[in-house]
Amino acid sequence: MNETDNYQQLTLSEYNFERHFDERLAIEWMQENWSHAFVFCGLYAALVFGGQHFMRDRQKLDLRKPLILWSMSLAIFSIVGAVRTGIYMLYILHTYGFKQSVCDQSFYNGPITRFWAYAFVLSKAPELGDTAFIVLRKQRLIFLHWYHHITVLLYSWYSYKDQVAGGGWFMTMNYTVHALMYSYYAARAAGYRIPKPFAMVITSAQIAQMAMGLTVVGLVYRWMQDEGCPSYLDNIVWASLMYLSYLVLFASFFYQTYLKGLKGKSAKDGKATKDE
């Protein structure tokens, strides 16, 4: 089967809503309105920290059923997004190779992915609602949580308007990790006891995502001068800072949550054995 046959087969695999989606209007809208992301982030920060102050002397809310529906909805969306974008990325990798999968811009306007690329960047606004459950249930809100939500929204909208290289990898990885993460959240909210190693796998996948994100950014910078690998130096800088900060924060979270306690427990057990 030649490349034309592969592309035609991929096109035929589109659903009607994917086939009729006009990415030109989506890109045009984002180019004109991407800065509204700052407004969303400002309102988000005000509501988050204002909400914490409001809930300080009030009883926490249960919200178990709404949380199940919320997490399940995002899990299904992420699973479908991961499958659909994954199909296209595998096609690019198989047909054109790794370099083209990094530099390819057709992810923004190709069959299947043109809809899911736009759905991805738009979804970063409603995903801010994750924090409402933390605030209203009076759970611990860590810096990584709200920092990640704000910066992903800003960078996603900022990058989509320019259709920069690397977007296919960024979006497909994020869809895949979120498919695991929100499925885990939905199961936990439903009362299922999930083994701790599964949570470790999710955080490990997030760390791997950030490491791969940095790798892709570095390759885009290296190949940026080549024809067909379009990006901008300011985008490279912001993406590098964002992914590097994520890598450090997620690695620190992994250590603090899963390793530090084990280290202390091992030392305590060793002392007890010695005393005996």
Secondary structure, 3 states (H helix, E strand, C coil): CCHHHHHHHHHHCCCHHHHCCCHHHHHHHHHHHCCHHHHHHHHHHHHHHHHHHHHCCCCCCCCHHHHHHHHHHHHHHHHHHHHHHHHHHHHHHHHHCHHHHHHCCHHHCCCCHHHHHHHHHHHCCHHHHHHHHHHHCCCCCCHHHHHHHHHHHHHHHHHHCCCCCCHHHHHHHHHHHHHHHHHHHHHHHCCCCCCHHHHHHHHHHHHHHHHHHHHHHHHHHHHCCCCCCCCCHHHHHHHHHHHHHHHHHHHHHHHHHHHHHHHHHHHHHHHHHHHC
